[in-house]
């Protein structure tokens, strides 16, 4: 679980570096893409991992 968390932090750092290179309009589009990515990928993954841990 900590590994996943560390990976998310690292991804966030890279995203911020990329965001620093884009314009304000691009920032809006990019932010919505990242937001939907979190909702579709990272949150379900975390929930599944948590459930898996509690069952064992």
C-alpha positions in Angstrom: 0.0 0.0 0.0 2.8 2.4 0.9 4.5 1.6 -2.5 1.3 2.6 -4.3 1.1 5.8 -2.3 4.8 6.6 -3.0 4.2 6.0 -6.7 1.2 8.4 -6.7 3.3 11.0 -5.0 6.0 10.6 -7.6 3.5 10.8 -10.4 2.1 14.0 -8.9 5.6 15.5 -8.8 6.1 14.7 -12.5 2.6 16.0 -13.3 3.4 19.3 -11.6 6.6 19.6 -13.5 4.7 19.1 -16.8 2.0 21.5 -15.7 4.6 24.2 -15.1 5.4 24.0 -18.8 1.8 24.5 -20.2 -0.4 27.5 -20.6 -3.4 28.5 -18.5 -5.9 27.1 -21.0 -4.0 23.8 -21.3 -3.9 23.7 -17.5 -7.7 23.6 -17.3 -8.0 20.7 -19.9 -5.1 18.9 -18.3 -6.5 19.2 -14.8 -9.8 17.7 -15.9 -8.0 14.8 -17.6 -5.9 14.1 -14.5 -9.0 14.3 -12.3 -10.9 11.7 -14.4 -7.7 9.6 -14.3 -7.7 9.7 -10.5 -11.4 8.8 -10.4 -11.2 5.9 -12.9 -7.8 4.4 -12.0 -6.2 5.4 -8.7 -9.3 5.6 -6.4 -10.7 2.2 -7.5 -7.2 0.6 -7.2 -6.8 2.0 -3.7 -10.3 0.8 -2.6 -9.6 -2.7 -4.0 -6.2 -2.8 -2.2 -7.8 -1.7 1.1 -10.5 -4.4 0.8 -7.9 -7.0 0.0 -5.9 -6.1 3.0 -8.9 -6.3 5.4 -10.0 -9.7 4.2 -6.6 -11.3 5.0 
